[in-house]
Amino acid sequence: MNRKFIVTIIVWVLILLFSMYLASQSFAHLSYNENVTLPSNSKAFIATNLLSKYFPSGSGNNSIDIVLVNSTPYEDYLIEQKLLNIPLITNVSGVPNVYISYANFLGKVINQTGSLLNESAYALYIFPEKFLFLLNETHNESLALSEAEKGMPSSYSSFYENFANTYVKTENYTLAFELSISTLNKTQLIALAFINPQGFVTPEYVEKQLPIATAKVLNISPQVSSLLLFKSVNNALESNPKAFFSLLNPPSSLLAVYSKNHTDVILIYTKYSATAVYSNGTFIDEQIVPQIKESVKEVFNGTFYVTGETPVFAELSQLQNEYDAITFILIFAFLLVVTAIYFRSILAPIITLITISLSIISGLAMVTLVSLVTKQQIDFQVIEPMIAVIMGVGTDYSIFLLSRFREELSKGVDKWKAMEISVKTSGKAILISGTTVTIVFLSMTFIPFAGQWGLIIGLSVPFAVGIAVTLLPIIYGALGKKVFWPSKEFKVKPRFEKVAKLSTSKPVIVFVIALVIGLIAGFYVFSTPLNLNFQSYLPNTPAVQGLNVINKAFGENYLNPILVVFNYSHPITLQDLIQVGKFEAEVSKLNGIEEVFGPVPPNFNGTITPSVLSMFKANVGNNNRTLLVTIIPSYKYDSIQAYNLVKEIQSLTKTGYVGGTTADYLAFMDYLFPYYYTLMLLLPVVLAIIVAIFIRSIRIGIGVSLSIILTIVSALAIVYLGFRISPDVGILFLIPIAVYVLMMGLGNDYSIFILSRVKEEIENGEKDPIVKGLSISANTITALGVILAFSFGALAINPIKSIQELGLAIALAAILDTFIVRTIIYPAILKISLVKRVEQSK
């Protein structure tokens, strides 16, 4: 082994040692949410900021929720008291908050009414008794009047004077009373209608009658009046919490925010966001989930769920780690078996898997490196596709090189010379392919939502290429024929010659048929709408079950209403409220509207009532310049109808900002999709140019791009049909985009491998270079296609539906590409494109 090889090995050992160190930290840099934000000038973005700033639901981040089935308000209260003892929890919000808020509002009215009744009772009943007593003792009208007035409400002075004068003159109590009350207004006379004792009464009697009188005035129960009269809500709650929650009966419209169909929700607010992590990668909020569960169990024996961002992400984290390991093992085992069968060797697959493992370590190291450089957590969904891509290309490069090495050995060439030829021929194709794959993935770097995928996979591929063309040849060059032990047969048998000849004999017909199939499949795929609803793709974990219970009880739109925020530069005026009322009325008339909640009733006419005041307080921001209108649509929040409804609402308001999940999705589509459509147009062009430069034929470049697009749309069409993708909701946008980019990169491998061999046969003066090149490379391409299909097909076991669909689509595309496109359609494309060059070679 020469000095150059030794230096290469030393360099790779150093690189891989550093990569292993970075790879060991990679999982601490993963995030289980989508790190993408809307542009700051987006109205949906502005709405979200205004809501966060002026309508804080609690002092902290709401990342955990509790779902309770068949609980009582009193049980909810006990649970909340337990939760507030957990250090990381700053606040809770649920049904008890509605009771307390309602009690505060009702208590003010009860106490105002009680105070008025109390004053009236003392003035109308206690004063006459005191005056008559004092008059009998003193026989002095003036002295008795002044003494009796002490402690009495001052606003009734005319009543006191009239009663005293009339009684002294007539000594008739009834006449004095009736003449005196004629000087009072209706409000002051209210006690007469509800406190009507027989004869003289004592202060104790009046106090006893006040709750009853207040209850009659307000049309509530005497028990509620007694509970809140002349007491603070906190005192009433602490003194008898059971009575508090059993006696009060808040309006159902207020309770509907937290309770519906025997299901209650408690929102938990924490000091840290759902994605905040410790240095070891553990979620901070995740630490309190077990404490929350124990707190609930202490006071509630029914069915409950702990859900929200933190529990969902925590469960996904655990599941993903498990399935990453399972996927890794499955793919490795399959690679080992297929490679062993293909080479009829024990050592060849081991060497292949070693080089692939080194490439994967480099890929995981790239996760850490990118996270450190960009100072962002990496989306966890990158890991499995990254492993699959690295294993796919690593296998491609390894098997492609080993196949050519074996072919040269079969010709009797020396092992080091065979190694040089394999690197010169297959290695060149790998460099071109790797460059193309790298460019394809790096092109995603500037695309929101896909940037991390593109950066990590794009930067990982060069490591796989470098290991394949520098380190791997040294290994198999040193071992020679031992690489293929125990096999002693190195001769390559051509495959699919008859199919290739048939295709090249009728190239135009084959091409036209393929074009028609591609157009039909493409029309179906591109007419299927895209959506951003990741939630519908979550596995059925306990936390996700909790979300489903909420959706079933409250309707899916409960967690995803349309929110319209009005923000003024001045304090809110009556005219502002009237305009918002008109907006609410217009929205209520739209098709697909279930409920509208706002600061005023629809068609508000300017009259301020207690009900209006309550609605206003519930929907005004803490700056007193922002109003909120909540709209519950009857359409599913991620449906085409819901998107159209948001557009209609946006057209109805010039001053309001429309937010909420549906509006965010719509804004994301407007923001993201132009990038994706640009990428979809540019990638085939870039690929065509690279292939054209390599083979010196623009027609072949175009043909390669078209053949890959045919594979992609055909595979997607089958997956859409298989998963019964609804035309009203569509497919998660990331799936077709990822399939498109992945296949543009990986499918290109096979094209370049075949082209490199066809080009070589042309240069060698082969009579039928297309058939010869295709048939000789067929074994390798078939093995690679099957391995690629399994590598991504293994993702079908992942519990996350989006990864399942992605894996199956890539697997299906690989099968179609290997057994149909490369064996039937591709020869026809090459025949049409290379006809002149083939003729010249003859």
C-alpha positions in Angstrom: 0.0 0.0 0.0 1.6 3.3 -1.1 2.1 6.4 1.0 -0.9 8.2 -0.6 -3.3 5.6 0.6 -1.9 5.7 4.1 -2.4 9.5 4.3 -5.9 9.1 3.0 -6.7 6.6 5.7 -5.3 8.8 8.4 -7.3 11.8 7.2 -10.5 9.8 7.2 -9.8 8.4 10.7 -9.4 11.9 12.0 -12.6 13.1 10.2 -14.6 10.2 11.4 -13.4 10.5 15.0 -14.6 14.1 15.1 -17.8 13.1 13.3 -18.5 10.4 16.0 -18.1 13.1 18.7 -20.6 15.4 17.0 -22.9 12.5 16.1 -23.2 11.5 19.8 -24.7 14.9 20.5 -27.1 15.0 17.6 -30.3 14.0 19.4 -29.8 16.9 21.8 -30.2 19.3 18.9 -33.6 17.9 17.6 -36.8 19.8 17.9 -40.3 18.3 17.8 -42.1 21.3 16.2 -41.9 23.1 12.9 -39.5 26.1 13.1 -41.0 28.3 10.5 -42.7 31.7 10.8 -44.7 33.8 8.4 -43.3 37.1 7.0 -43.7 40.0 9.4 -46.0 41.8 6.9 -48.5 39.0 6.7 -51.8 39.8 8.3 -52.0 36.4 9.9 -48.6 37.0 11.5 -49.8 40.4 12.7 -53.0 38.9 14.1 -50.9 36.2 16.0 -48.6 38.9 17.5 -51.6 41.1 18.6 -53.3 38.1 20.2 -50.1 37.1 22.0 -49.4 40.6 23.2 -52.9 41.9 24.2 -54.9 38.7 24.8 -52.6 36.6 27.1 -54.7 33.7 28.4 -52.3 33.2 31.3 -48.9 34.2 32.6 -46.8 31.8 30.7 -46.9 29.4 27.8 -49.8 27.1 27.2 -48.1 23.9 26.1 -50.0 21.4 28.2 -53.7 20.7 28.5 -55.8 18.3 30.6 -58.9 16.7 29.1 -61.4 15.4 31.7 -64.4 13.2 30.9 -67.5 13.6 33.0 -65.9 15.7 35.7 -67.7 18.3 37.9 -66.7 21.9 38.3 -65.8 21.2 41.9 -63.4 18.4 40.8 -61.9 20.7 38.2 -61.3 23.3 40.9 -59.6 20.7 43.2 -57.4 19.7 40.3 -56.5 23.3 39.5 -55.5 23.9 43.1 -53.2 20.8 43.0 -51.6 21.9 39.7 -50.8 25.4 41.0 -48.5 23.7 43.6 -46.2 22.4 40.8 -43.2 24.8 40.6 -43.0 25.1 36.8 -46.7 25.9 36.4 -47.5 29.6 36.5 -51.3 29.6 35.9 -54.2 27.4 35.0 -57.5 28.2 33.2 -60.6 26.1 33.0 -64.3 25.8 34.1 -63.6 27.2 37.6 -62.3 30.4 36.0 -65.7 30.8 34.3 -67.5 30.3 37.6 -65.2 32.8 39.4 -65.5 35.4 36.6 -69.3 34.9 36.5 -69.4 35.2 40.3 -67.4 38.4 40.2 -69.7 39.9 37.7 -72.8 38.6 39.5 -71.4 39.6 42.9 -71.0 43.2 41.9 -74.6 43.4 40.8 -75.8 41.5 43.9 -73.9 43.8 46.2 -75.0 47.0 44.4 -78.6 45.8 44.6 -78.2 44.7 48.2 -76.6 48.0 49.2 -79.5 49.8 47.7 -82.1 47.6 49.3 -80.3 47.8 52.6 -80.3 51.6 52.5 -83.9 51.7 51.5 -84.9 49.3 54.3 -83.1 51.2 56.9 -84.5 54.5 55.7 -88.1 53.3 55.3 -88.4 51.0 58.3 -85.6 51.5 60.9 -85.8 55.3 61.0 -89.6 55.4 61.9 -89.0 53.0 64.7 -86.1 54.9 66.1 -87.9 58.3 65.7 -91.0 57.1 67.6 -88.9 55.6 70.3 -86.9 58.8 70.8 -89.9 61.0 70.6 -91.7 59.0 73.3 -88.6 59.4 75.5 -87.7 63.1 74.8 -91.0 64.6 73.7 -88.8 66.8 71.6 -89.4 66.5 67.8 -86.2 68.3 66.8 -84.0 66.3 69.1 -85.7 63.0 68.2 -85.3 63.7 64.5 -81.6 64.6 64.7 -80.8 61.5 66.9 -82.8 59.1 64.7 -81.1 60.4 61.5 -77.7 59.3 62.9 -76.4 56.2 61.0 -79.2 56.5 58.4 -78.6 57.1 54.6 -78.3 60.8 54.1 -80.1 60.7 50.7 -83.4 60.1 52.5 -83.4 63.4 54.6 -86.6 64.7 53.0 -88.3 61.4 54.0 -87.1 61.8 57.6 -88.3 65.4 57.9 -91.7 64.7 56.3 -92.4 61.6 58.4 -91.4 63.4 61.7 -93.5 66.5 60.9 -96.6 64.6 59.7 -96.5 62.1 62.6 -96.2 64.9 65.2 -99.2 66.7 63.7 -101.4 63.6 63.1 -100.0 60.9 65.4 -101.0 58.6 62.5 -98.1 56.2 61.5 -99.7 55.0 58.3 -100.6 58.5 57.1 -97.1 59.8 58.0 -95.4 56.9 56.1 -97.5 57.2 53.0 -97.2 61.0 52.7 -93.4 60.8 53.3 -92.6 58.2 50.7 -94.2 60.4 48.0 -91.1 62.5 48.2 -88.8 59.5 47.1 -87.9 58.4 43.6 -88.6 54.9 42.2 -85.1 53.6 43.0 -85.4 54.6 46.6 -88.8 52.9 46.9 -87.4 49.6 45.7 -87.3 48.1 49.2 -91.1 48.5 49.6 -91.7 46.0 46.9 -89.5 43.3 48.4 -89.2 44.0 52.1 -92.7 44.3 53.6 -92.6 43.4 57.3 -95.7 43.6 59.5 -95.3 46.4 62.0 -92.0 47.6 63.2 -88.8 45.7 62.3 -85.3 45.4 63.6 -82.0 45.7 61.7 -81.5 42.0 62.1 -84.8 41.3 60.3 -83.8 43.6 57.4 -80.4 41.8 57.0 -82.2 38.4 57.0 -84.6 39.6 54.3 -81.9 41.2 52.1 -80.8 38.0 50.3 -84.4 37.1 49.6 -85.2 40.6 48.3 -82.0 40.7 46.2 -82.8 37.3 44.7 -86.3 38.6 43.7 -84.9 41.7 42.1 -82.2 39.8 40.1 -84.3 36.7 39.5 -81.7 34.4 41.1 -81.9 31.9 44.0 -81.7 33.2 47.6 -78.9 30.8 48.2 -76.8 32.5 45.5 -77.7 35.9 46.9 -76.6 34.8 50.4 -73.4 33.3 49.0 -72.2 36.5 47.4 -74.0 39.3 49.3 -71.5 41.6 51.1 -68.7 39.1 50.6 -65.8 38.9 48.2 -65.8 36.0 45.7 -62.6 34.7 47.2 -64.1 34.5 50.7 -67.2 32.8 49.3 -65.1 30.3 47.4 -62.8 29.5 50.3 -65.5 29.3 52.9 -67.6 26.7 51.0 -66.2 25.7 47.6 -68.7 22.9 47.1 -71.6 25.3 47.6 -69.9 27.8 45.4 -69.8 25.4 42.4 -73.1 23.7 43.1 -75.2 27.0 43.5 -73.8 29.1 40.6 -75.0 28.4 37.1 -73.0 30.4 34.5 -74.4 30.9 31.0 -73.7 27.9 28.8 -72.1 30.3 26.2 -69.4 31.1 28.7 -68.9 27.5 29.8 -68.6 26.3 26.2 -65.1 27.6 26.1 -63.9 24.9 28.5 -66.8 22.4 28.8 -68.9 20.7 26.2 -70.5 17.3 25.8 -69.4 16.0 29.2 -65.8 17.0 28.4 -63.8 19.6 30.3 -60.5 21.1 29.4 -58.0 22.7 31.7 -55.3 24.8 30.1 -51.9 24.8 31.9 -49.5 27.7 31.5 -45.8 27.1 32.2 -42.7 29.2 32.6 -41.0 27.6 29.5 -42.1 27.0 26.0 -43.1 23.5 24.7 -39.7 23.2 22.9 -37.4 24.4 25.6 -34.9 21.7 26.4 -32.2 20.9 28.9 -28.6 20.4 27.7 -29.3 16.7 27.4 -32.1 17.2 25.0 -34.9 16.5 27.5 -37.9 18.9 27.3 -38.1 21.1 30.4 -41.9 21.0 30.4 -41.8 17.2 30.0 -40.5 16.9 33.5 -43.8 18.1 35.0 -46.1 15.8 32.9 -45.8 12.9 35.4 -46.5 15.3 38.3 -49.6 16.6 36.5 -50.9 13.1 36.1 -50.3 12.3 39.7 -52.0 15.5 40.8 -55.1 14.7 38.7 -55.3 11.1 40.1 -55.3 12.4 43.7 -58.7 14.1 43.3 -60.3 12.6 40.1 -61.1 8.9 39.5 -62.5 9.3 36.0 -61.0 9.2 32.5 -58.5 12.0 31.7 -55.8 12.8 29.2 -52.7 15.0 29.4 -52.3 16.5 26.0 -50.9 19.6 24.2 -47.6 20.4 22.5 -45.3 19.2 25.3 -47.0 15.7 25.8 -47.4 15.2 22.1 -43.8 16.1 21.3 -42.5 14.1 24.2 -44.4 11.0 23.0 -43.3 11.6 19.4 -39.7 11.9 20.7 -39.8 8.5 22.4 -41.6 6.8 19.5 -39.2 8.4 16.9 -36.1 7.2 18.8 -37.6 3.7 19.0 -38.5 3.6 15.3 -35.3 5.2 14.1 -33.5 2.3 15.7 -35.9 -0.3 14.2 -35.7 1.3 10.8 -31.9 1.4 10.9 -31.7 -2.3 11.9 -34.2 -3.4 9.3 -32.5 -1.5 6.5 -29.1 -2.8 7.5 -30.3 -6.4 7.7 -31.9 -6.1 4.3 -28.8 -4.5 2.8 -26.7 -7.2 4.2 -28.9 -10.0 2.7 -29.4 -8.4 -0.8 -25.7 -7.4 -1.2 -24.6 -10.8 -0.1 -27.0 -12.5 -2.6 -25.9 -10.1 -5.4 -22.2 -10.6 -4.9 -22.6 -14.1 -3.5 -20.2 -13.0 -0.9 -20.0 -12.6 2.9 -17.3 -10.0 3.0 -18.6 -7.6 0.3 -21.8 -6.7 2.1 -19.9 -6.2 5.4 -17.5 -3.7 3.6 -20.5 -2.0 2.1 -22.3 -1.7 5.4 -19.1 -0.4 7.1 -18.8 2.4 4.6 -22.5 3.2 4.8 -22.3 3.4 8.6 -19.4 5.8 8.4 -21.5 7.9 6.0 -24.5 7.9 8.5 -22.2 9.0 11.3 -21.1 11.9 9.2 -24.8 12.7 8.5 -25.7 12.7 12.2 -22.6 14.9 12.9 -24.0 17.3 10.3 -27.2 17.6 12.4 -25.1 18.8 15.3 -22.9 21.1 13.2 -25.8 22.7 11.3 -27.6 23.3 14.7 -24.5 24.9 16.2 -23.9 27.1 13.2 -27.4 28.2 12.6 -28.2 28.3 16.4 -31.5 26.5 15.7 -32.9 23.2 16.8 -33.3 20.7 13.9 -36.7 19.3 12.9 -36.8 15.7 14.1 -38.4 14.5 10.8 -35.1 15.1 9.1 -33.4 12.0 10.7 -35.2 9.1 9.1 -35.1 10.5 5.5 -31.5 11.5 6.0 -30.6 8.0 7.1 -32.6 6.5 4.2 -30.9 8.9 1.7 -27.4 8.3 3.0 -28.0 4.5 3.1 -29.5 4.7 -0.4 -26.7 6.7 -2.1 -24.0 5.0 0.0 -25.3 1.6 -1.2 -25.5 2.8 -4.8 -21.9 4.1 -4.8 -20.5 1.0 -3.0 -22.2 -1.6 -5.1 -21.6 0.4 -8.3 -17.8 0.5 -7.6 -17.6 -3.1 -6.4 -19.5 -4.3 -9.5 -17.1 -2.6 -11.8 -14.2 -3.9 -9.7 -15.5 -7.4 -10.0 -16.0 -7.0 -13.7 -12.4 -6.0 -14.2 -11.2 -8.8 -12.1 -13.2 -11.2 -14.3 -11.1 -10.0 -17.2 -7.9 -11.1 -15.4 -6.8 -7.5 -14.5 -4.5 -7.0 -11.5 -6.4 -5.9 -8.3 -4.8 -2.5 -8.1 -5.3 -1.9 -11.8 -8.9 -3.1 -11.5 -9.3 -0.6 -8.6 -8.0 2.2 -10.7 -10.3 1.4 -13.6 -13.3 1.2 -11.3 -12.5 4.6 -9.8 -11.8 6.1 -13.2 -15.1 4.9 -14.8 -17.6 4.2 -12.0 -15.9 6.7 -9.7 -16.4 9.5 -12.3 -20.1 8.7 -12.6 -20.4 8.7 -8.8 -18.7 12.1 -8.6 -21.2 13.5 -11.2 -24.1 11.8 -9.5 -23.0 13.0 -6.0 -22.6 16.5 -7.2 -26.1 16.4 -8.7 -27.6 15.0 -5.6 -25.8 17.6 -3.5 -27.0 20.5 -5.7 -30.6 19.1 -5.7 -30.7 19.0 -1.9 -28.8 22.2 -1.3 -31.3 24.0 -3.5 -33.9 23.3 -0.8 -31.8 25.4 1.7 -33.5 28.6 0.8 -36.9 27.1 0.9 -38.9 27.7 4.1 -39.9 24.5 5.9 -37.5 22.4 3.8 -34.3 24.4 4.5 -33.0 22.2 7.2 -33.7 19.0 5.2 -31.8 20.4 2.2 -28.9 21.7 4.2 -28.3 18.5 6.3 -28.9 16.0 3.6 -27.1 18.1 1.0 -24.0 18.5 3.1 -24.0 14.8 4.1 -24.0 13.4 0.6 -20.4 14.7 -0.2 -19.1 12.6 2.8 -20.8 9.5 1.3 -19.2 10.3 -2.1 -15.8 11.0 -0.5 -15.8 7.7 1.4 -17.0 5.8 -1.7 -14.3 7.1 -4.1 -11.4 7.4 -1.7 -11.6 5.1 1.3 -13.6 2.2 -0.2 -11.3 1.6 -3.2 -8.3 1.3 -0.9 -10.1 -1.4 1.1 -11.3 -3.5 -1.9 -8.1 -2.8 -3.8 -6.0 -4.2 -0.9 -8.3 -7.3 -0.5 -8.7 -8.0 -4.2 -10.7 -11.1 -5.0 -11.1 -11.8 -1.3 -13.7 -9.1 -1.2 -16.1 -11.5 -3.0 -15.2 -14.6 -0.9 -16.4 -17.3 -1.0 -17.6 -16.7 -4.6 -15.1 -17.5 -7.4 -17.4 -16.5 -10.3 -16.8 -12.9 -11.4 -18.3 -12.9 -14.8 -21.2 -10.4 -15.3 -24.3 -11.8 -17.1 -26.3 -9.2 -19.1 -30.0 -8.8 -18.2 -33.1 -7.4 -19.8 -31.5 -7.5 -23.3 -34.8 -8.6 -25.0 -36.8 -5.8 -23.3 -34.1 -3.2 -24.2 -34.1 -4.4 -27.8 -37.9 -4.3 -28.0 -37.9 -0.8 -26.6 -35.2 0.5 -28.9 -37.0 -1.0 -31.9 -40.2 1.1 -31.3 -38.8 4.1 -29.4 -41.3 6.7 -30.5 -44.3 4.5 -29.6 -42.9 3.7 -26.2 -42.1 7.4 -25.6 -45.6 8.5 -26.6 -47.3 5.9 -24.4 -45.1 6.9 -21.5 -45.9 10.6 -22.1 -49.6 10.0 -22.1 -49.4 8.0 -18.8 -47.3 10.7 -17.3 -49.7 13.5 -18.3 -52.7 11.6 -16.8 -50.9 10.8 -13.6 -49.5 14.4 -13.5 -52.9 16.0 -13.9 -54.3 13.9 -11.1 -51.4 14.7 -8.8 -51.3 18.4 -9.5 -55.0 18.7 -9.1 -54.9 17.3 -5.6 -54.6 20.2 -3.2 -51.9 20.5 -0.6 -52.4 21.3 3.1 -50.3 22.0 6.2 -52.2 19.9 8.8 -49.5 18.0 10.5 -51.9 17.1 13.4 -53.9 14.8 11.2 -50.8 12.7 10.6 -49.9 12.1 14.2 -49.9 8.6 15.6 -52.5 7.5 18.1 -50.5 8.1 21.3 -52.3 9.0 24.6 -51.7 12.7 24.1 -53.0 12.5 20.6 -56.1 10.6 21.9 -56.6 13.6 24.2 -56.6 15.9 21.2 -59.1 13.6 19.5 -61.4 13.7 22.5 -61.4 17.5 22.4 -62.1 17.5 18.7 -65.0 15.0 19.2 -66.5 16.9 22.1 -66.0 20.5 20.9 -65.7 20.0 17.2 -62.4 20.2 15.4 -62.7 23.9 15.0 -62.8 24.5 18.8 -59.0 24.4 18.9 -58.8 26.1 15.5 -61.3 29.0 15.3 -61.0 32.0 12.9 -59.8 35.0 14.9 -60.2 38.5 13.7 -58.3 41.2 15.6 -59.1 44.9 15.4 -56.3 47.2 16.6 -56.9 50.9 17.0 -54.4 53.8 17.5 -56.9 55.4 19.9 -59.0 54.2 22.9 -62.0 52.2 21.7 -65.0 54.4 21.0 -68.7 53.6 20.7 -68.5 54.1 16.9 -65.7 51.4 16.8 -68.0 49.0 18.6 -70.9 49.7 16.2 -68.6 49.0 13.2 -67.5 45.7 14.8 -71.1 44.8 15.4 -71.9 45.4 11.7 -68.9 43.2 10.8 -70.2 40.4 13.0 -73.6 40.7 11.4 -72.1 40.4 7.9 -69.9 37.4 8.9 -73.0 35.7 10.5 -74.7 35.7 7.1 -71.9 33.8 5.3 -72.3 30.2 4.5 -70.3 27.9 6.8 -70.6 30.0 9.9 -71.6 28.1 13.1 -71.0 30.8 15.8 -69.7 34.3 16.1 -68.4 35.7 19.5 -67.3 39.3 19.8 -67.2 42.4 22.0 -70.8 43.3 21.1 -73.8 41.5 19.7 -74.3 41.5 15.9 -76.0 44.8 14.6 -75.1 46.5 17.9 -77.0 49.8 18.1 -74.9 51.6 20.8 -77.0 50.6 23.9 -74.7 49.4 26.7 -76.4 46.7 28.8 -74.8 44.4 31.5 -74.7 41.7 28.8 -72.9 43.9 26.3 -70.5 45.0 29.0 -69.7 41.4 29.9 -69.1 40.6 26.2 -66.9 43.6 25.8 -64.7 42.8 28.8 -64.2 39.2 27.5 -63.1 40.4 24.1 -61.1 43.6 24.7 -57.3 43.6 24.8 -55.4 44.6 27.9 -54.3 47.8 26.1 -58.0 48.8 25.7 -57.3 49.5 22.0 -57.7 46.0 20.6 -60.9 44.0 20.0 -61.3 40.2 19.2 -64.0 38.5 17.2 -64.0 34.7 17.4 -65.6 32.8 14.5 -66.4 29.1 14.6 -66.9 27.7 11.1 -68.9 24.6 10.3 -66.3 23.5 7.7 -63.3 21.5 8.8 -60.5 24.0 9.5 -58.1 22.6 6.9 -60.6 22.1 4.1 -60.8 24.0 0.9 -64.2 25.4 2.0 -62.6 26.8 5.2 -59.8 28.5 3.2 -62.4 30.1 0.9 -64.4 31.2 4.0 -61.3 32.9 5.4 -60.8 34.7 2.1 -64.4 35.9 2.3 -63.9 37.2 5.8 -60.7 38.9 4.8 -62.6 40.7 2.1 -65.2 41.9 4.6 -62.8 43.8 6.8 -60.2 46.4 5.9 -59.1 47.3 9.4 -59.1 43.8 11.0 -56.4 41.2 10.9 -57.6 37.6 10.3 -55.7 35.0 12.2 -56.2 31.5 13.6 -55.1 28.1 12.2 -57.0 28.3 8.9 -55.7 31.8 8.2 -52.2 30.7 9.1 -52.3 27.7 6.8 -53.6 30.0 4.0 -50.9 32.5 4.6 -48.2 29.7 4.7 -49.5 28.4 1.4 -49.3 31.9 -0.1 -45.8 32.3 1.3 -44.3 28.8 0.8 -45.8 27.4 -2.3 -44.2 29.9 -4.8 -40.8 28.7 -3.5 -41.8 25.1 -4.0 -43.2 25.6 -7.5 -40.0 27.5 -8.4 -38.0 24.6 -7.0 -40.1 22.1 -9.0 -39.4 24.0 -12.2 -35.7 24.5 -11.6 -34.7 21.0 -10.5 -35.4 19.3 -13.8 -33.6 22.1 -15.6 -30.5 21.8 -13.4 -30.6 18.0 -13.7 -31.0 18.2 -17.5 -28.0 20.6 -17.8 -25.7 18.5 -15.6 -26.6 15.3 -17.5 -26.2 17.2 -20.8 -22.8 18.4 -19.9 -21.7 14.9 -18.9 -23.1 13.1 -22.0 -22.9 16.1 -24.3 -26.5 15.8 -25.3 -29.2 18.2 -24.2 -31.9 15.8 -25.5 -30.7 13.1 -23.1 -30.6 15.6 -20.3 -34.2 16.5 -21.0 -35.1 12.8 -21.4 -33.6 11.9 -18.0 -35.5 14.7 -16.3 -38.8 13.6 -18.0 -38.3 10.0 -17.1 -37.8 10.9 -13.4 -40.8 13.1 -13.4 -42.8 10.2 -14.9 -41.7 8.0 -12.1 -42.6 10.6 -9.5 -46.1 11.4 -10.7 -46.9 7.8 -11.2 -45.8 6.8 -7.7 -47.6 9.7 -6.1 -50.8 9.0 -8.1 -50.8 5.4 -6.8 -50.2 6.5 -3.2 -52.9 9.1 -3.4 -55.4 6.5 -4.5 -54.1 4.0 -2.0 -54.5 6.3 0.9 -57.7 7.7 -0.4 -56.6 11.3 -0.3 -59.7 13.6 0.0 -59.9 16.2 -2.7 -61.5 18.6 -0.1 -58.5 18.4 2.2 -55.7 17.2 0.1 -52.2 15.8 1.0 -49.7 17.2 3.4 -47.6 19.4 1.3 -44.3 18.0 2.5 -44.9 14.6 1.0 -45.1 15.4 -2.7 -42.3 18.0 -2.3 -40.0 15.5 -0.5 -40.8 12.7 -2.9 -40.1 15.1 -5.8 -36.7 16.3 -4.5 -35.6 12.9 -3.2 -36.3 11.2 -6.5 -34.8 14.0 -8.5 -31.6 13.3 -6.5 -31.7 9.5 -6.1 -33.3 8.6 -9.4 -30.6 10.6 -11.1 -28.0 8.1 -9.8 -29.3 5.3 -12.0 -29.5 7.5 -15.0 -25.9 8.6 -14.7 -24.7 5.0 -13.9 -26.4 3.7 -17.1 -25.3 6.7 -19.2 -21.7 6.3 -18.1 -21.8 2.7 -19.3 -23.6 3.5 -22.6 -21.1 6.3 -23.2 -18.2 3.9 -22.5 -19.7 1.4 -25.0 -20.1 4.1 -27.6 -16.4 5.0 -27.2 -15.5 1.4 -27.5 -17.3 1.2 -30.8 -20.0 -1.3 -29.7 -22.6 -2.0 -32.4 -25.6 -1.6 -30.1 -24.2 0.4 -27.2 -27.6 1.2 -25.7 -28.7 -2.4 -25.3 -25.2 -3.5 -24.3 -24.8 -0.7 -21.7 -28.3 -1.2 -20.3 -28.0 -5.0 -20.1 -24.6 -5.0 -18.4 -25.6 -2.4 -15.8 -29.1 -4.0 -15.4 -28.0 -6.3 -12.5 -26.5 -3.5 -10.6 -29.3 -1.1 -11.2 -31.9 -3.7 -10.2 -30.1 -4.5 -7.0 -29.8 -0.8 -6.2 -33.4 -0.2 -7.0 -34.6 -3.0 -4.7 -32.4 -1.8 -1.9 -33.6 1.8 -2.3 -37.2 0.7 -2.4 -36.7 -1.2 0.9 -34.7 1.5 2.5 -37.6 3.9 2.1 -40.3 1.2 2.3 -39.1 0.5 5.8 -40.4 3.9 6.8 -43.9 2.4 6.4 -43.7 1.0 9.9 -43.2 4.5 11.3 -46.3 5.5 13.4 -46.3 9.0 11.8 -48.5 8.9 8.8 -46.6 11.5 6.8 -43.4 9.5 7.1 -45.3 6.3 6.1 -46.7 8.0 3.0 -43.3 9.5 2.1 -41.5 6.1 2.5 -44.1 4.2 0.5 -44.1 6.8 -2.3 -40.3 6.7 -2.6 -40.3 2.9 -2.4 -43.0 2.7 -5.1 -41.1 5.2 -7.2 -37.9 3.1 -6.9 -39.7 0.0 -8.0 -41.4 1.7 -11.0 -38.1 3.4 -11.9 -36.1 0.1 -11.7 -38.4 -2.3 -13.4 -40.4 -0.1 -15.9 -38.8 3.2 -16.6 -35.1 2.1 -16.7 -35.9 -1.2 -18.6 -38.6 -0.1 -21.0 -38.9 3.7 -21.3 -35.3 4.8 -20.8 -33.9 2.7 -23.7 -36.4 4.4 -26.0 -35.4 7.8 -24.8 -31.7 7.0 -25.3 -32.4 5.6 -28.8 -34.2 8.8 -29.9 -31.6 11.0 -28.3 -28.4 9.1 -29.3 -29.3 7.9 -32.8 -26.7 10.0 -34.5 -23.9 9.3 -32.1 -24.7 5.5 -32.3 -24.6 5.7 -36.1 -21.2 7.5 -36.0 -19.8 4.8 -33.6 -20.6 2.2 -36.1 
